[in-house]
Amino acid sequence: MTFEVQILGYGAAAPTLRHMPTSQLVNVHDKMFLVDCGEGTQVQIRKYRIKFQKIDHIFISHLHGDHFFGLIGLLSSMHLLGRTKDLTLFAPKGLQKILETQFEASETRLKFQLIYIDSKTNQRKLLFEDKTLEIYGFPMKHRIPTTGFLFIEKPRKAKIRKSFIKAYNLCIEEMVQIKNRKDVHRSNGDVISWEECTFDLEQIKSYAYCSDTAPCESVRENAKGVSLLYHEATFHSSLKDRAKSTFHTTSEDAGKIAQEAEVGKLVIGHFSSRYIDENILLNEARTYFDQTELAFEGMKLVITDKANAVRSEDMNT
Amino acid sequence: MTFEVQILGYGAAAPTLRHMPTSQLVNVHDKMFLVDCGEGTQVQIRKYRIKFQKIDHIFISHLHGDHFFGLIGLLSSMHLLGRTKDLTLFAPKGLQKILETQFEASETRLKFQLIYIDSKTNQRKLLFEDKTLEIYGFPMKHRIPTTGFLFIEKPRKAKIRKSFIKAYNLCIEEMVQIKNRKDVHRSNGDVISWEECTFDLEQIKSYAYCSDTAPCESVRENAKGVSLLYHEATFHSSLKDRAKSTFHTTSEDAGKIAQEAEVGKLVIGHFSSRYIDENILLNEARTYFDQTELAFEGMKLVITDKANAVRSEDMNT
């Protein structure tokens, strides 16, 4: 089952010609979720030939401009190009007024329904759920309320070993229970363990998105054991005071968090524009967590079926 | 004296990878004026190595997104990069609320003063004036209130021919009058014509910006005789009904307007994204007005000292 993250932009607030501001596309089982939407995101979406009318859910972490200034343009283009499907926005409450003020000024009456869901939370909160996926918001630690997002597959039905069906003479009801990962309790007192009867369980794939934030316990808890963690690393540890005063993270701390949370892979981004050679940040993070990569525009991270393996592709080539 | 217009973007509303939305930089006597500011303008400003802190005045024609969605990002960057100088915005009234709502949400307190001047007008209105330049707003005809902008040099002091100083035995007061283009009336009844005594007057340079609008009398009047006219030509005349219903102009009408207004040069832009080869628009406009050019990103139009001569340069090369 598809579980991919594509980096559309990962710059920090001050603009450069080298980076686009933050935006990512998360594709889980062919459902497209946009996470943050800095200025120019709609151009990036076109550049990477993504069908943007397929995006039905947009998640905005917080209301600093480099994470949402591109949203009004994207929504306007969706409208201009004939969208009629609902679109759900998981975002801080203030966003609704920001968008409506602009639609009003241009006398735009959207042809599609915008559904606003407040993403602000003090604890892990389920924001979205379908048959195979759950998306949670969780609090982070920034200058204004900021939410991290956790994408996590629902456990699939377990596969039963044929030999056990015979051995235990399982009836259909009992098999359903076992597939749903529940032990069978028979009237004679026998207990049949679902784990004993099943095999080759695929790893649950998961992704945690954490930008922007100071290092915090909530990230460590919510990103615990994820296949892939995107964490900001705005500064090198030589600027840790600056990181602290602006509520950002150093590459040292990002590496430590990945190590402590025992994630599969770490991708760092949201680098201050002062770093021309970002390897200084990569090297520092790798000191603490070897499985670290630098984000780049057009990077696609594919979470494979193998436990915690993440393959990285370059969509620019 | 410098009088240049640089095209940063000229696309119509629907975004493409070929065009940026509308924005221009007008440089008159080394004062930088930004006209419209579609999404991504700040990146274009950086691309063409323009010092954006030199921009002290921004003009927004109307509140359709492709003309102002880049403004909030540009202002935020100016703030982030330490601007303290005032900045004046000539724009429809609604813009103030749009910007303030966003600054409030991100808890941004600008370090510089934003001065809002309402650009909406039913007749030619003086918006800006300094020693050498006047900038007027004038009404155009679009779906929402839209203002055209006219940049026009003030008449410079006339130069007196030395031979006439002697011949008329001009005193200092009389010379000042003549330099200010006023005839001298002597107590003995003699009248000395300022035009007779002066020479080699430079042509007054002027520029009219007209996007977006249906063809209208106000443009013809206000662009009368300008050195350079930028006029939208969203559609070819084969789509004149579409142009009419959306309050846009065809390339046929743009050519006719330039001819009737007797301008020096016409540059057309704001093309619908349906035109892959825009020469169809150029050719049609040229049928009516030979001195027509297509806009392109990075095009610099230099109004030279020679009467109505406009030199076009490519800043991409």
Interface residues (C-beta under 8 A of the other chain):
Chain A: A13 A14 P15 T16 L17 E39 G40 Q42 V43 R46 K47 L63 H64 G65 F69 G70 I72 G73 S76 S77 L80 L81 P92 G94 L95 K97 I98 T101 Q102 E104 A105 S106 E107 R143 I144
Chain B: A13 A14 P15 T16 L17 E39 G40 Q42 V43 R46 K47 L63 H64 G65 F69 G70 I72 G73 S76 S77 L80 L81 P92 G94 L95 K97 I98 T101 Q102 E104 A105 S106 E107 R143 I144
